[in-house]
C-alpha cells in the first residue's frame, strides 16, 4: 500500500488572523512565506515533559545547520505560562552563545558556540568559576570574607540552593545531610569545602539559610550565581543540586545530591570522588546496613501489629523482610494490596522466617484512612506518626517545630508545649498584635480569643488554592450563619504584594499582613505551604487539627467544629452509605469505560459538578477522571442501559482541572491535595 501523503498550505497552517510571521528567540521576525517549498519540522512540546527529546533534536538541528542543509524547525509551545515558554525557547541552539557568552559569542553561530565551549572547559579553574571583575572572595556565615585563593588545591562542592524549608520551617533534608557530610570530612582532616550558590531572590531568606550553614557562600544577588547556572546549563528542574569540582578546577561529579539522596550521610564515603571510591559506595552501603540500622531510631526499637502489639526489631533479625511502602490514597497501592496478601500467605507457608512490614507514606495517627488501610494487612507496620515520633529524623523535626521549649523532646514534654498554646501565642509578636481586614482595617487578636479560628495557608500562584477558594467561601458563610464565633485568617504564601492583595480581595475574612514576620513561626509550627492547608485553632487556643482541608472538602460545613468525634461520626455515616453503592458506574461525560468506586485520601475536583470532593469517589484509574458519588449515582440514561459494554482501553485524556503553577514545589507540604483529579 502506497504511503499516504498530506499536503498543507504553509501560510494558512502557521499564520494567525493578525500574524504572518514566526519569531526567533532573539526577537527577529521571519515571514512564514519564506518556508514555502522548504523542508521543516513542527516541534510540539512543553518544558515539563520533553527535555530529553529537545536535547536530541538540538543535536540533529546543529548537525544539519553545520552541513548547510535546507531544514528548519518551528517550535509550537504547549506551555500555558509565558515565563516557561520563554525559558524553554531561549535555550534552543541559536541563543546559547548569546545567553552564555554575551558579546564574546558573536556572530552567535553554532560553530562559534562550540568553539567557546571547548576553550572554556580547557581553561576552567576554581578561580575562573568563582572570581568576577568585582569580587575575588566568598563569605562565611558570620559575614567575614574568605579569599577564593584559599580554596585552591581543595575539592569543592558547589551547592546550588533555594531556601525551601521543610514542613516545620527547618533546613531541608539535603542541607541537613550535606552539613553532616561536611562535618565528617572536616573532622577527618580532608581538603574539602562547600560553596553555596544562592538562587533565592529574598535577602532575609538567604541570610536565614546561610546562618545555619557551616560553609562559605557567594554573596546575595551576586552576578556570579546566574553566570554559574548558565555555564553549567542547569535547568529549574535540576535544582537544587550539588556539583563537585576537583583540585584542578574541573568537574569531578555532577549530581552529588543524587548520591546523598540514595545513601544519606554514608555518601561521605565517596570522597575523594574517584571512580574507584564511587564504585565502592554501593558495597559499603550494603555492608553497613542492618535491619536495626533501618528500623531502629533511639527508643523506637519495635514495629507494631494489631491491637497495640509491639514487636521488637531484634526479634526480626535473621529473617527475610519485605518493606511495603504504600499510601492509602494511591489507587495502585489499593489494587496491589490483595495480590501482595495472597503472595504473603504463600511465602509464609514455605518459610516462616519471612515478614512484611508496612511503611505508611501517610500519618496513621492523623489520617484514619492510613490506619484503616493497615487493618486490612496481615503483617506488621512501622509506627510512623503513631503514638510516638516515627523516627530519629522526626525527633529532629520536632526540635525545629517547637525549638528548645520541647527539650528533652519526649512525648510528655511535647504534649505540655501543645497544651500551653494560645491564640495570642500564635498570632501576637511584640507590637504585631492584630490581623487585617479590608481597606486597612486592623482587628486586635484579643477580639478573636474564644472563637474557632481556621488558618488558611494559601498562595495565588497555587492552582489548588484557587480551585479550593470558592468552596471554602461557600462553606465559610454556612458556618458563620451557624456560629458567629468563627473566623478564617489567611496566611499568605505569596511572593509579592500584588499577588497577595489580588487573592485576598476575593476573601470575606481576615489575614496576616503581607510579609508579616509571624508567618514564619506559623509555617514552622504547622508546616504550611502553598497547598490550601487549613489548620483549626479551637476556642481554647489549642490546635484541633492540622488537616481540616480534607474534612471540609468531604463534609463541608457539617464538619464544624472539626473535632475528632464529629469527624468520626460523619465518616461512619458516609461509610455506611457507601456499602449500598455499586462498585462501578458509567457517567455521560466519560463513556470510554466505567468508573470504579474507591475511598481516596486526597482532594479532587468533581468532573461533573466541578465542586471539591474528598474520600469516596468514582474514578477512572487510567485518565484520572473522577466524580462525586452523588453525581455518579444520578439516574443512568437510556443509552447507557442499552449499551453497557465496557471497553478495555480508556480514550480519555489525563484530567487536570487545577493547573497548578506553584504546588509542585512542595508536594511534601500537604497530604490533603491531589493535583490532578483524584488520580494517583
Phi, psi and omega in degrees: 000129182294147180292131181280132180246146180248138181242130180234151169275115187302316184296313181291331181289320190253348184269163175245180183297329180236022182219127176236028182219163170246173179233150168266167184282005171259008177094350182294136177269137181236123180298132180299327181298339180290346179271350183299126180086356180260159174276131176209156179247143174265120181252100179268120187200165169219157192301326189284340190241335192241031183297317181295315178300318180299314180300317179296319181294322178300318179298317179296315180300316179299317181295315179296321180294318182293335179269001178074021180289146179275088183211141179223157176238134175250117181275122177249106186283135174258005179289143178266355185241128182298324182297316180289327175299311181298320181297316182291310184296323184294341182269358179288148208309324186289348180258351185296320180297323179292308185295324187268325187240000177059219184298334178295345180279354181303136009268025172064034177270165176300319180299314180297321180301311183287335172296315179293322178301312182297318180293319181296316180295324181293321184265002185300134177211169178301322180292317180295333180279322191253344183260137176241177181295337182251359185208132175233029183219166170242174178236150176263176184290352175261007177090354181286153182266139178234124182297138177301328180299336178293342182266350183299136183091354179261160169273127187237130175263124176269115182257100177280115200226133165254144175276089177243091183300160175290181188296344180251014174090356180272178178302148179291167186299318181300316179297317181297314182290319178298324178296322179290320176298316179301315181298316181297315181292324177293317179296330179279358178076020182284150180275082189219144177214156174242137175240122179280128175251095187286136180246004180286146175254013180242117187295317181295324177295317178300311183295321178296317180293314182296327183300333182264003184255141184272003188248189182268167182210154168283140181303157180300136178058025176288139181299339181296334181294309179296323180297320180292323177298315179292319183298315181271001177054056180264126177267161180308323181281358171275348191255151353290157180209165180231120176251138180254124179253131182284175180299338180271004178086001182261157180292127176262322187207125171266152175059045172300335178299330178292321176296319179297320179296322182282321190243355180064216182299333180299345179297346178293338179293348179286343180298138006270032172066030173282162179301323180297314181293321179294322178293330182279343187300313179301321179295318178296321179296317179295321181293325183279340186281135170226166178299321181291326178293335179276321193248352181254130176221102181064232180282348180279080184247030182217163167244170186243153173243204180279157175056039174080006180298132175245125181248116179301138180300326182299336178286345180264349180299133182097349178266164172272121186245132175250118178270120183256098178277119185209157179234131180303323184282358182269124179295329180290321177295320179299319182284328183284331186305311180302322179294320180292321179299316179298314179295322180302312182295323178296315181293320180299325178291331179277324185211110181290342180274049180223141179209152173249140176234121179282126175249098185291135177271006173234176182265113184292345181275327184253344180247100181304325181298323180294319180288321177298323177299316179296323182297341178278353186261143180270013186238198185263175180212152171282131185281053179295122177068010184251114181069309179227175180297137189282342183198168178300325179297321177296325177300317178296322181294326175298322176299318179293322184290313186254351180069202184296339180300335183275353181302137005269030173064028176279161178301322181295317182292319179298321178298319178299316180297317181294322180290334181279352183294139173230166178297322181290327177293336178274320193249000178245132177218100181063234180282349178278082184240031183214162168242172185242154172246207179279155176056039174078007179299131176252125180248115180300139180299327182299337178285346180263348180299134181094352177263164170272121186245132175255120174269120184252102177278116188214164175210138179298328181288353180268118177299326178297316179296317179297321180290328184276334187305311181303321178296317181296319179298316180299314182287330177302311181296324178296315181293321179298325178291330179280324186209111180290342180275051181220140179207155175246139176237120180281128175251101189284132174254015181293157183267347181213159184299318182299317179296318178300309184296320180296315182289318183291332181299336180267005182256137181270014185240200185262177180201158164283143176302152179297137178075009181296136183295340179292338180301320183297316180292326177291321176299316183293321182289319188247355180065035181293150178206176182285059184223028178057043178284136178240123178245131182258123174254119183285175181302336179280349183094355179269158182285123176277315177199147175263001187232053183277346183302312182294320180296316181291325179292324182281314190245354181062215183296338178299339181288342181298137006268026173066029178281160180300320181296318181295318180297317181297318180298313181291320180296318179298321181296312183287328177295323179293320178297321184297337180297335181263002180273146177293150181291329180228152181208138174275156177221140186297336180270359181216080188272359185288322180196166180288151176269143183256139180282136176201165177248119187240137182276051182207166177268142175217163173252128182298131179285352180262297183267350178066019175263163183289146175214169177200161178079240183293140185200144169265121193225144167265116185283355180266322182243350176087004177291126181221151179222156174301148174305320182295329178282324181287333186268009173297158185303129178295147178285162180300323181298321180292325180292324183280332183237078185261025178286148177244124180281149181281341180246148176255125180267000182289149176281159176299128192263118181219114186254351185270328181051058183292136173251344182243335194296328182297340184289336188223055182298338178275350187284345181209133178264356187279331192254144169243125188290331182236097167033062175059006177280156184274000000 
